[in-house]
Amino acid sequence: MIKDWKKEILTIPNLLSLFRLLLIPVYMTIYLNASQTRDYVVAALILAISCLTDMIDGKIARKFNMITTFGKFLDPVADKVTQFTLIICLSIKHPILWNLILLFVIKESFQFIAGLITYRKGRMLTGALITGKICTTVLFVSLTAMILMPDMSKQAVNIITVVDGIFMLMAFADYVHAYFGHGNQIQDLETN
């Protein structure tokens, strides 16, 4: 049981993560109903706001000692739900992206199950891996470009899909190594 739930949950970084989750239906509504260039720009701006809050929430948490166990869970959930929604919305227009969805689901399912097993053993990954952060950045940049250029050529979409898939596979391999390798990326919960 959480001793001081307000201090654990109601922090600025956690509120920013919750805000990112609230932006998802707004983005979906605007993007799926877009008919003019202005609509796509607004959808991309909403995504940019989401990315900006993602960048600053961690900095605020570290600088002002607002790192919480709940935040360690909420921040990546907000990232993953945003990425998944983004890929789903774009795959309606660009069906090749369904391949990314499949890879995304496999990668995230592995991370969830491995993380849950590790947590039940009283251990936890020390934080996001650099390959995961790079993958997230590449996804957001490339998929935002697709939003801003709704008439992007099929060849360009195919190239973006392959590049995004490569970064996802690299992050996936790194997380498999982190959970099952002999590195020091897993530590006891008491030391977190």
N, C-alpha and C positions, 0 to 999 in steps of 0.2 A: 504494500500500500504506500502511496506517495504521501510523505509527511507534509510537505507544503506544496500543494498542487498548483497554486497560483504562481509560485516561483518556478516550478517545473514546466508549466504549460503556457502561462500568460507572459511570455517574453517577446521582445520585439522581433527576434529572428523567427520564432514560431508563428507569430502573427503574420509575418511576411510570407512564410510558407503556406499558411492557410489562405492568405490573399491570392497566392498563385493558383491554389486549387479553385478558388472562386472565379478566377479569370477564365478557366477552361470552358464552361458553358457559354460565356460571353463570346470567346473566340470562335467556338463551334458555330454559334448562331450567325455571327457575321460572315465567317468564311463560307459556310454551306449555303448561305443566301446571297452571296456576292454576285453582282451582275455588272459592276463597273470597276474601273481601276481604283477608284477611291475606296471601295469596299475592301479590296485586297490590301491596300495600304493600311487601312484601319486594323484589319486582322493581323498584319505584320507588326504594327505598332503595339498591339496588345501582347503579342508574343515577345516583343522587345522589352516591354515593361516586366513581363514574367521573368525573362532572362536577367534583367537588371536586378530585380529583387532577389533572384537566386545568387547572384554574385555578391550582393552586399549583406545578405543575412548571415553568411558564415563569417564575414569580416567583423560584423557587429558582435556576433556571439563570442569570437575569440578576443576581441579588443576589450569588451566590457564584461568578460567572464560570465556569459549567458549560455554556455554550452550545457545542454540538458540531454538526458537519455531520450526523452520524448522528441526533442529536436533532431537527434541523430536518426530517429525513425522517420519523422515527418518530412524532413528536407528531401531525402531521396525518394520518398513516396510521391511528393509533389513533382519532382523531376520526372519520374517514370510515368506517372499518369499524364503529365503534359506531353512528353515525347510520344507516348502511345496514341493519345488523342490526335496529335499533329499528324502522325503517320497514317492513321485511319482516315482522317479527313482528306488528306492528299491522295490516298490510294483510290478514293472514289473517282477522281479525275485521272489518275495515273496508276492503272492496275498493276504495273510491275512492282509497285511498292508493297504489294501483299507479301512478296518474298522477304522484305525487311520486317514485316509484322511477324512472320513466322520465326525468323531469327531472333527478333526482339523478345518474343514470348518464351522461346527456349532459354535464352540468356538470362532473362529476369526470373524465370521459374527456377532455374538452377541457383541463382543468387539467393532467392527467397528461401528455398529448401535448405541449402547449405548454411545460410545465416541462421535459420531457425534451429537446425541441428546443433550448430556451434553454440548458439545462445542457451539451449537447453543443457549443454555441458558446462555452462557458467563462463563461456568465453565469447569474444566478439571481435570482429574485424576492427583494426585500429582506425580505419577511416576509408574514404573513397580512394581507390587507386588512381594513379596519374593517368593510366590508359583509359579508365572509366571517365575521368574528367575531360580528357581530350576527345573521346568518343561523343560525349554529351555536347561539347562545343561544336564539333564537326556536324553533328545532327542538326543542332539548332541553326547554324549558319546556312547549311545547304538547304534545309527544308524551308527556312525563311526566304531564301532566294527563290524557291519554287512558288511560294505564296505570292511574292512580289512580281513574278513573271508567269502569270497563269497560262500564257501561250508558249511556254518553253518547249523547244523541240523534243521529240521522243528520244533522239540520240542523247541530248543533254540530260534528260531525266534518267536514261539508262546508265550514263556515266556516274551521275550522283548516286544512284542506287548501288552500283558496284563499290564506289568509294565508301559510302556509308556502311555497306555490308562488311568491307574489309576492316574498318575501324571497330565495328561491333564484334567481329571475330577476334580481333586482337585483344579487346577488353575482356571478352569471354574467356579466352585462353589465360589471361593474366589472373582473373578471378578464380578459375579452376586451380591454378598454381598456388594462389594465396590460401585457398581453403585446404588443398591436399598436398601442397609442396612442403618443403622443410624450411620455409622462411620464417620471419618473426612478425608477420602481419596480423596474427591472431594473438590476443592477449586475454588474460583473466578479466572478468567484469569489474572486480574490485580495484584494478589499476586504472580503469577509465575514469 
